[in-house]
Amino acid sequence: MTVRLPNGWQLRGFYGKYYQPPPLVSLSGPLLQYASSSNLGFLPLHRERDTESQVGLAIPLAGWMLDVDHFRTSAHNFFDHNPIGSSDIFLPLTITGALIRGSELTLRSPRFFNGLRVHIAYSNQTARGFGTVSGGLTDFSPPGGYYGLDHDQRNTLNAGVEADLPGQAYASCNLYSGSGFSNADAPPSHLSSYVTLDATIGKSFGSDLRVSLTVLNLTDRHLLIDNSLTFDGMHYNAPRQIYAQIQYGVHY
């Protein structure tokens, strides 16, 4: 529901219930035997049920737009997956529950100098699991308290600028900063913070043809993103990537 207030502010709220059925096909045959020989077991998978709530406020400020919101998601039988030992065989599992909550702030500018715009977005979020494995691949560890999920990153900042240049050209630059994901080797700590920079420049030729060049991770920083076993395991960010694009509109 969204309510427009007399001063131009917009107050919004959301409440939702979600249901995700378990996979129809799970572990059997040689894989089940391999899990048993690795001191692991495979419990029946359970359905996941989530409850999500959000509240937000949009405030116009002399051409600027300030938006703040808070969200909270609680999950029962939260879906995840883990490999068997050090193999590349990933199997689904459900944990007792998860709690994901955070607050976000976004600020967008009006158009300056007939073509310059800036934006800033900040998020503070926690993603925590609790309990033990309730279904799927398990080593039958006893229940525990709250712990950080592998995608738990407390603070992120996204700042960018876009500019319309002469001759139907344009350019943009975006800076992304993260405080670091969960450190699986030393919970509940986090990995080191990081900053990456992306840039794009392009030009339109009439109404049909447009060319652009995009560089991701402009400084070519090499960063450890995740060192946990869940999801796709230990991995690093992508190196510098360069994309060239040509777009042409065909009339028919």
C-alpha positions as CSV (number, residue, x, y, z in Angstrom):
1,M,0.0,0.0,0.0
2,T,1.2,3.5,-0.9
3,V,-0.1,6.7,0.7
4,R,0.6,10.1,-0.9
5,L,0.9,12.7,1.8
6,P,-0.1,16.4,1.3
7,N,3.6,17.6,1.2
8,G,4.4,15.3,-1.7
9,W,5.9,12.6,0.5
10,Q,5.0,9.0,-0.3
11,L,4.7,6.5,2.5
12,R,4.6,2.8,1.5
13,G,4.3,-0.5,3.2
14,F,4.4,-4.2,2.2
15,Y,3.6,-7.5,3.9
16,G,4.0,-10.9,2.1
17,K,3.9,-14.6,2.8
18,Y,6.0,-16.9,0.6
19,Y,6.0,-20.7,0.1
20,Q,8.6,-22.8,-1.8
21,P,8.1,-26.5,-2.2
22,P,11.0,-28.9,-1.7
23,P,12.7,-30.6,-4.7
24,L,10.8,-33.7,-5.9
25,V,14.1,-35.5,-6.6
26,S,16.8,-35.8,-3.9
27,L,19.7,-38.1,-3.1
28,S,19.7,-41.8,-4.0
29,G,21.9,-44.6,-5.4
30,P,25.7,-44.2,-5.4
31,L,25.6,-40.6,-4.2
32,L,23.7,-41.7,-1.1
33,Q,26.3,-44.4,-0.5
34,Y,29.1,-41.9,-1.0
35,A,27.5,-39.6,1.6
36,S,27.2,-42.4,4.1
37,S,30.8,-43.4,3.6
38,S,31.8,-39.7,4.3
39,N,30.0,-39.8,7.7
40,L,27.2,-37.7,6.2
41,G,23.5,-38.3,5.9
42,F,20.6,-37.0,3.8
43,L,17.4,-36.1,5.7
44,P,14.1,-35.5,3.8
45,L,13.9,-31.9,2.5
46,H,11.3,-29.6,3.9
47,R,9.3,-26.8,2.3
48,E,10.4,-23.2,3.0
49,R,8.0,-20.6,4.4
50,D,9.0,-16.9,4.4
51,T,7.4,-13.8,5.9
52,E,8.5,-10.4,4.5
53,S,7.7,-6.9,5.6
54,Q,8.8,-3.5,4.3
55,V,8.2,0.1,5.1
56,G,9.6,3.1,3.2
57,L,9.3,6.8,2.7
58,A,10.1,8.9,-0.4
59,I,10.8,12.6,0.2
60,P,11.3,15.2,-2.6
61,L,13.9,17.9,-1.6
62,A,14.2,20.8,-4.0
63,G,14.5,18.5,-7.1
64,W,16.4,15.8,-5.2
65,M,14.7,12.6,-4.2
66,L,15.5,11.0,-0.9
67,D,14.2,7.4,-0.3
68,V,14.6,5.4,2.9
69,D,13.2,2.0,3.7
70,H,13.5,-0.9,6.2
71,F,12.8,-4.6,5.4
72,R,12.7,-7.8,7.4
73,T,12.5,-11.4,6.1
74,S,12.2,-14.4,8.4
75,A,12.4,-17.9,6.8
76,H,11.6,-21.3,8.2
77,N,13.5,-24.2,6.6
78,F,15.7,-21.9,4.7
79,F,17.0,-23.4,1.5
80,D,20.8,-23.7,1.0
81,H,23.2,-26.3,-0.4
82,N,26.7,-27.8,0.5
83,P,29.2,-30.0,-1.3
84,I,30.2,-33.5,-0.1
85,G,33.6,-33.0,1.4
86,S,36.0,-31.3,-1.1
87,S,34.1,-32.5,-4.2
88,D,32.2,-30.5,-6.8
89,I,29.0,-32.3,-5.9
90,F,26.5,-29.8,-4.4
91,L,23.4,-31.1,-2.7
92,P,20.4,-29.1,-1.4
93,L,19.7,-28.7,2.3
94,T,17.4,-26.7,4.6
95,I,18.4,-25.1,7.8
96,T,16.1,-24.4,10.8
97,G,15.6,-20.7,9.9
98,A,17.1,-17.5,8.7
99,L,16.6,-13.8,9.5
100,I,17.5,-11.1,6.9
101,R,16.9,-7.5,7.7
102,G,18.3,-4.1,6.7
103,S,17.8,-0.5,6.1
104,E,18.5,1.4,2.8
105,L,18.9,5.0,1.8
106,T,18.9,6.3,-1.8
107,L,19.5,9.9,-2.9
108,R,19.0,11.0,-6.6
109,S,19.8,14.4,-7.9
110,P,18.0,16.5,-10.4
111,R,19.7,17.3,-13.8
112,F,22.6,19.7,-13.4
113,F,24.1,21.8,-16.2
114,N,21.5,20.3,-18.6
115,G,23.0,16.8,-18.4
116,L,24.7,15.8,-15.2
117,R,23.0,13.5,-12.6
118,V,24.4,11.8,-9.5
119,H,23.1,9.1,-7.2
120,I,24.1,7.5,-3.9
121,A,22.7,4.3,-2.4
122,Y,23.7,2.9,1.0
123,S,22.5,-0.3,2.6
124,N,23.1,-1.8,6.1
125,Q,22.0,-5.4,6.2
126,T,22.5,-8.6,8.2
127,A,21.8,-12.1,6.9
128,R,21.9,-14.7,9.7
129,G,20.9,-18.4,9.9
130,F,20.1,-20.2,13.1
131,G,19.6,-23.8,14.3
132,T,20.9,-26.8,12.5
133,V,20.3,-28.7,9.2
134,S,16.7,-29.7,9.2
135,G,16.8,-31.5,5.8
136,G,19.2,-32.5,3.0
137,L,22.9,-33.2,3.4
138,T,24.0,-33.1,7.1
139,D,26.8,-34.2,9.4
140,F,24.3,-34.3,12.3
141,S,25.9,-31.4,14.2
142,P,24.0,-30.3,17.3
143,P,21.8,-27.2,17.0
144,G,23.5,-23.8,17.4
145,G,22.6,-20.1,17.8
146,Y,22.7,-17.4,15.1
147,Y,25.5,-17.4,12.6
148,G,26.3,-15.3,9.5
149,L,25.2,-16.7,6.2
150,D,27.9,-16.7,3.5
151,H,26.3,-13.7,1.7
152,D,26.1,-11.6,4.9
153,Q,27.7,-8.2,4.2
154,R,26.8,-5.5,6.6
155,N,27.5,-2.3,4.7
156,T,27.4,-1.4,0.9
157,L,27.7,1.9,-0.8
158,N,27.0,2.6,-4.5
159,A,27.7,6.1,-5.9
160,G,27.6,7.1,-9.5
161,V,27.5,10.0,-11.9
162,E,26.0,10.2,-15.4
163,A,26.6,13.0,-17.9
164,D,25.2,13.9,-21.3
165,L,28.1,15.2,-23.4
166,P,28.1,17.3,-26.6
167,G,27.4,15.6,-29.9
168,Q,24.9,13.1,-28.5
169,A,27.7,11.4,-26.4
170,Y,27.3,10.3,-22.8
171,A,29.5,8.9,-20.0
172,S,28.9,7.3,-16.6
173,C,31.0,6.2,-13.7
174,N,30.0,4.0,-10.8
175,L,31.8,3.3,-7.5
176,Y,30.8,0.3,-5.4
177,S,32.1,-0.3,-1.9
178,G,31.4,-3.3,0.4
179,S,32.4,-4.0,3.9
180,G,33.3,-7.6,3.2
181,F,31.3,-10.9,3.3
182,S,31.2,-13.5,6.1
183,N,34.6,-15.1,7.0
184,A,33.9,-18.8,7.1
185,D,37.4,-19.5,8.6
186,A,36.8,-17.3,11.6
187,P,33.1,-16.6,12.3
188,P,31.5,-14.3,13.1
189,S,34.1,-12.0,11.5
190,H,34.0,-10.7,8.0
191,L,36.5,-10.6,5.0
192,S,38.3,-7.4,4.1
193,S,36.4,-4.4,2.7
194,Y,36.8,-3.6,-1.0
195,V,36.1,-0.9,-3.6
196,T,35.5,-1.4,-7.4
197,L,35.0,1.2,-10.2
198,D,33.1,0.8,-13.4
199,A,32.9,3.3,-16.3
200,T,30.9,3.6,-19.6
201,I,31.3,6.0,-22.5
202,G,29.0,6.0,-25.6
203,K,27.7,8.1,-28.5
204,S,24.5,8.1,-30.6
205,F,24.6,8.6,-34.4
206,G,21.2,9.9,-35.3
207,S,18.2,8.0,-33.9
208,D,19.2,4.5,-35.1
209,L,22.8,3.9,-34.3
210,R,24.5,3.9,-30.9
211,V,28.0,2.6,-29.9
212,S,29.4,2.3,-26.3
213,L,32.4,1.0,-24.4
214,T,32.1,-0.3,-20.9
215,V,34.9,-1.2,-18.5
216,L,34.1,-3.2,-15.3
217,N,36.5,-3.3,-12.4
218,L,38.5,-0.5,-14.0
219,T,41.4,-0.7,-11.5
220,D,41.6,-4.5,-12.0
221,R,41.5,-5.3,-8.2
222,H,41.8,-8.9,-7.2
223,L,39.5,-9.6,-4.2
224,L,38.4,-12.6,-2.2
225,I,34.6,-12.5,-2.2
226,D,33.6,-15.7,-0.5
227,N,35.6,-18.5,1.3
228,S,32.7,-20.6,2.5
229,L,31.6,-24.0,1.2
230,T,28.0,-23.1,0.5
231,F,26.7,-21.9,-2.8
232,D,29.7,-21.9,-5.3
233,G,32.4,-22.2,-2.7
234,M,35.6,-20.0,-2.5
235,H,35.7,-17.5,-5.3
236,Y,37.2,-14.2,-6.3
237,N,35.8,-11.2,-8.1
238,A,36.1,-11.0,-11.9
239,P,39.2,-9.2,-13.3
240,R,38.9,-6.2,-15.5
241,Q,36.3,-6.7,-18.3
242,I,35.9,-4.6,-21.4
243,Y,32.7,-4.6,-23.4
244,A,32.0,-2.9,-26.8
245,Q,28.4,-2.6,-28.0
246,I,26.8,-1.5,-31.2
247,Q,23.0,-1.0,-31.3
248,Y,21.2,-0.3,-34.5
249,G,17.4,0.1,-34.9
250,V,15.9,-1.6,-37.9
251,H,12.6,0.0,-39.2
252,Y,10.0,-2.3,-40.8
